[in-house]
Amino acid sequence: MVELPGDKSISHRYAIVAALAEGKSEIANYASAADCRSTLECLRKLGIEITVKDRQVTIFGAGLSGLKEPRKTLDAENSGSTMRMLAGVLAGQPFKSVLTGDDSLRRRPMKRVMEPLRQMGAKIEAREGDRAPLEIHGAQLRAIDYATPVPSAQVKSAVLLAGLFAEGVTTVRESVCTRDHTEVALREFGATIEGARGTLRIHARPKLTARQLVVPGDLSGGVFLMAAALILPDSSLMLHNVGLNPTRARVIDFLISIGAPLHVASVQSRNGELVGDIAVRYAPLEGGSISGPQVAEMIDELPMLAALGPFTEKGIEIHDAKELRVKESDRIAALAEGLRSMGAQVEEFPDGMRVEGRSAGALKGAKIDPQGDHRIAMALAITALGATGETVIRDADCVGVSFPEFFTILERLRGAGVKES
């Protein structure tokens, strides 16, 4: 049985909302991911007292009016979640702040979050028009009715968080429903949010109250371990206390649809989030295709699902996933390059890829460059378990961005010819 580290997406949101609440919040099983530490460091620079002991984080919230002007630039490092969601909070502050990140994050587009915040009244300046650093001049915000042009939980979250400080009721509309952890967290802390799938309305200036919370295990990280069990004959695995939020669990439905023998048990609601256990064992997989609304619902899991292609009967095909090209790396290109180096047959599309199935031949170990992308590194490491020979993964410690324990857990579960370098 494996206890997964805390969910990265939920940890970010609990920390940010706890900082805006009044009183002491205690968050158990806070994510060990470097991205989530970046959020804590940015909050500290905004005057929030935070203590960390093992995986428990205590945040002394300052209330909606309690953040302080930072003396230094806020460094989100590799975390797009930190940058985009904090931009929403900072847009409503009575001071100037600057958000930056590492080389990878400074290459990622920020226009999609800048536009709605500007409509609400914030002044935001960026390098080359839409690249970090972002210089945010906070203002008294006004409520807007905003339809997200591209499905993005981070953009939705930024607008909802800005809505806490806006005059009136802020509305966010989505054509495709993205993960709802921000809405769940805000409600848990006392915010008034109306509506559900597709349309949300948040009322300004609620009294947010500190909470004691437990972060569920990270399903997106668990997918890599489930894939390992599906690839290696005679394998079986139980993941305990995994987050099963319906806006994140589509990946389970997809794996079952291609032949994965998954069983979900002991489901319960905790702090507004569904949590349960997942059992999985080895089985031959059929393969299948992913497109349309499925893409937004499984965006973080797509690299691992594509990398399962060589172990399926029909292969894996993905469309409508152009968003993958502007993640920590161009994930379509990086994954295609890595899989091809191991002997897989891959066709690359502008908005996705096709990875041929078992009939294309067995995979062989290779030297892999994940281009500094944690999800590419983990996906190709799992693929390497089913290849003959040794695979060497360059800069493997990049997995620390989301899952620092990944290689330790993988080694404990199954010894294999996968090396870190």
PEDA-V823385 format. One line per field, one symbol per residue. ss: DSSP state (A for helix, B for strand, O for the rest). phi: phi as a letter, one per 40 degrees, with the letter a starting at -180 (. if undefined). burial: 1 if it has 9 or more other C-alpha atoms within 8 Angstrom, else 0. A space follows every 50 residues. Layout:
# PEDA-V823385
ss=???
phi=???
burial=???
This chain:
# PEDA-V823385
ss=OBBOOBOAAAAAAAAAAAAAOBBBBBBBOOOOOAAAAAAAAAAAAOOOBB BBBOOBBBBBBBOOOOOOOOOOOBBOOOOAAAAAAAAAAAOOOOOBBBBB OOAAAAOOOOAAAAAAAAAOOOBBBBBOOOBBBBBBBOOOBBOOBBBOOO OOAAAAAAAAAAAOOBBOBBBBBOOOOOOOAAAAAAAAAOOOBBBBOOBB BBBOOOOOBOOBBBOOBOAAAAAAAAAAAAAOOOOBBBBBBBBOOOOOOA AAAAAAAOOOBBBBBBBBBBOOBBBBBBBBBOOOBOOBBBOOAAAAAOOO OAAAAAAOAAABOOOBBBOOOAAAAAOOOOAAAAAAAAAAAOOOOBBBBO OBBBBOOAAAOOOBOOBBBOOOOAAAAAAAAAAAAOOBOOBBBBOAAAAA AOOOOAAAAAAAAOOOOBBBO
phi=.bccccccccddcdcccccccbhcbbbcfcdccddccccccccdccgccb bbbfbbbbbccbgcbccbcccbccbcfccccdccccdccccbccacabbb acdccccccbdcccdccccchcbbbacfgabccbbbccaccbcbbbbccb dacccdccccccccbcchbcbbbbcbccdbccccccccchccbbgadhbb bbccfcccbdbbbbccccccccdcccccccccdgcaabbbfccbddcbcd cccccccbhccbbbafcacbfgbcbabbbaacacbcgibbagddcccbdc cddcccccdcbbcbgbbbbgbddccbcdbccccccdcccccchccbbbbd biabbccdcchccbdacbbcfgbcccdcccccdcccbcgcbbbcfccccc dbadcdcccccccacacbbca
burial=00011111011111111111111111111111111111110111111101 00001111111111001011001111111011111111111110011111 11011101011011011101111101100111111111111111000100 11111111111111111011111100110011111111111110000111 11110111111011111111111111111111001111111111101111 10001101111101001000001111111111111111011001111110 11111111111111111111110111111111111101111111110100 11111111010111111111011111111111111111011111110111 111101000110000011010
